[in-house]
């Protein structure tokens, strides 16, 4: 099952998040060379994170991410220890990857 593994830490009022998305990340050119069809490309196109219903990170991405990309971001002003951040990513075929990170 594809998913997102993540960690979140609160220090001095700032929450730092590190998230790994299990994805092969194959560009259109790589897919055409390897399989003969650009339709087999597979890469993350969107990533978002929410905490208590509020968006804390939102990224649009392209085919030039590495295999199993890692996203790092920080935010402040909301969040406390033991709160859970919900993470969602989507690939170019509409497949959804989900994960959670409990703030420590």
C-alpha positions as CSV (number, residue, x, y, z in Angstrom):
1,X,0.0,0.0,0.0
2,X,1.3,3.4,-1.0
3,X,1.4,5.9,1.8
4,X,3.2,8.8,3.5
5,X,5.5,8.3,6.5
6,X,6.0,11.4,8.5
7,X,7.4,13.0,11.7
8,X,6.5,16.3,13.3
9,X,8.2,18.1,16.2
10,X,7.2,21.2,18.1
11,X,10.1,23.4,19.3
12,X,9.9,27.0,20.4
13,X,6.4,27.4,19.0
14,X,7.4,26.1,15.5
15,X,6.2,22.8,14.2
16,X,8.7,21.1,11.8
17,X,7.4,18.3,9.6
18,X,9.3,15.8,7.4
19,X,7.3,13.5,5.1
20,X,8.4,10.7,2.8
21,X,6.1,9.6,0.0
22,X,6.6,6.1,-1.4
23,X,6.4,6.8,-5.2
24,X,8.5,5.6,-8.1
25,X,8.6,9.0,-9.7
26,X,9.0,8.2,-13.4
27,X,9.0,11.2,-15.8
28,X,7.3,11.2,-19.2
29,X,10.7,10.7,-21.0
30,X,11.7,8.0,-18.6
31,X,8.4,6.1,-19.1
32,X,8.7,6.4,-22.9
33,X,12.2,5.1,-22.9
34,X,11.5,2.3,-20.4
35,X,8.0,1.1,-21.5
36,X,7.5,2.7,-24.9
37,X,4.5,4.8,-23.6
38,X,4.5,8.2,-22.0
39,X,1.2,7.2,-20.3
40,X,3.2,5.1,-17.8
41,X,4.8,8.2,-16.2
42,X,4.1,8.3,-12.5
43,X,4.9,11.3,-10.3
44,X,3.5,13.4,-7.5
45,X,1.5,16.5,-8.7
46,X,0.1,17.8,-5.4
47,X,0.9,17.6,-1.6
48,X,-1.1,19.1,1.2
49,X,-1.1,19.0,5.0
50,X,-3.9,20.1,7.4
51,X,-4.0,20.5,11.2
52,X,-7.3,20.8,12.9
53,X,-9.0,21.5,9.6
54,X,-6.6,24.3,8.7
55,X,-4.2,24.0,5.7
56,X,-0.6,24.3,6.9
57,X,1.2,23.3,3.7
58,X,0.0,23.1,0.0
59,X,2.4,22.3,-2.8
60,X,1.9,21.8,-6.6
61,X,4.8,19.8,-8.0
62,X,6.0,18.5,-11.4
63,X,7.5,15.4,-12.8
64,X,11.0,16.4,-11.7
65,X,10.8,15.1,-8.1
66,X,13.0,12.2,-7.1
67,X,11.9,8.7,-6.4
68,X,10.3,8.6,-2.9
69,X,10.4,12.3,-2.5
70,X,10.8,14.0,0.9
71,X,8.9,17.1,1.8
72,X,10.1,19.3,4.7
73,X,8.1,22.3,6.0
74,X,7.5,24.4,9.1
75,X,4.7,26.4,10.5
76,X,3.8,28.3,13.7
77,X,0.9,29.8,15.4
78,X,-1.2,26.6,15.6
79,X,-0.5,23.1,16.9
80,X,0.3,21.5,20.2
81,X,2.0,18.3,21.2
82,X,-0.1,15.2,20.4
83,X,-2.1,17.0,17.7
84,X,-2.2,15.0,14.4
85,X,-1.3,16.5,11.1
86,X,-3.1,14.9,8.1
87,X,-1.0,14.5,4.9
88,X,-2.4,13.9,1.4
89,X,-0.5,13.6,-1.9
90,X,-1.8,12.8,-5.4
91,X,0.0,11.5,-8.5
92,X,-0.6,12.4,-12.1
93,X,-3.1,9.4,-12.4
94,X,-5.2,10.6,-9.5
95,X,-3.9,8.0,-7.0
96,X,-4.0,9.3,-3.5
97,X,-1.3,8.8,-0.8
98,X,-2.3,9.5,2.8
99,X,-0.5,9.7,6.1
100,X,-0.5,11.2,9.6
101,X,2.1,12.7,11.9
102,X,1.6,13.2,15.6
103,X,3.3,16.3,16.9
104,X,5.9,15.4,19.5
